Amino acid sequence: MGGTDGFAKWTRRFEDERERRAAQGDPDWTRGAVLHRAVWAGVQRFQVGEDGDGANLVAKAAEAGDADYARAVRLFVAEEQNHARLLARLLAAGGRPTLSGHWSDTAFVRLRRLLGLRTELLVLMIAEVVALRYYRALRDGTDDVLTSEVAGRILADERRHVPFHCARLHDSLAELPAATRRPVLALWRLLLLAATLVVVADHGAGLRRLGVGRRRFAADVMASSAEVVRAVLTPRPDAWTGGA
């Protein structure tokens, strides 16, 4: 499960990253941040998506009966909460408020909670794969130094999160009949495409300001999804690229 030594290696990776993050400290918030209002709107909405206590996922992970995996999930949730904190501080540095909620995040959370851990992870992975491309655009598409630093830090975390979830999904899908695994992932890709189309419709103006058109963003997300499918079917976490 999750490699030759199970999910213990993932726990170590999360713990190592926690120590590195503590030693690094926060960005210099006093620099402030200046972005176009359409880009700020995107940051506000992604901040809502990163925020949450992750209690439902943590509980399902604990019920899975793998202590190493449960520990890794708690560390993953802590990183997501740190992302929410970083984005909130970035918004504050630009004089922008956080949002109390957003309909898209509410819909994702409700969908994730419908069934068991497998469904929770499949839905979560939709958000994670979209986030990979968004934070790359935010990192590379602005000349605001603070924004690029915050986006780069979050992107580095997300590029570890996706193969972590792929490893668990490999174990979970292995419990299904072999003939059903590819159809499940094909359905997942369709749901991802639908979610991506909603994102590009909602964030189109901000993405253009970041130098990424709607079609390119959607194409890049779907290219990443093909890599996810390969990683789930044949886990090779150290071979994961997830975009530049």
Secondary structure, DSSP 8 states (H G I E B T S, - for coil): --STTTTHHHHHHHHHHHHHHHHH----GGG-----HHHHHHHHHHHHHH-S--HHHHHHHHHTT-HHHHHHHHHHHHHHHHHHHHHHHHHHHTT----S--HHHHHHHHHHTSS-HHHHHHHHHHHHHHHHHHHHHHHHS---HHHHHHHHHHHHHHHHHHHHHHHHHHHHHTTS-HHHHHHHHHHHHHHHHHHHHHHHHHHHHHHHHTT--HHHHHHHHHHHHHHHHHHHHS--GGG-----
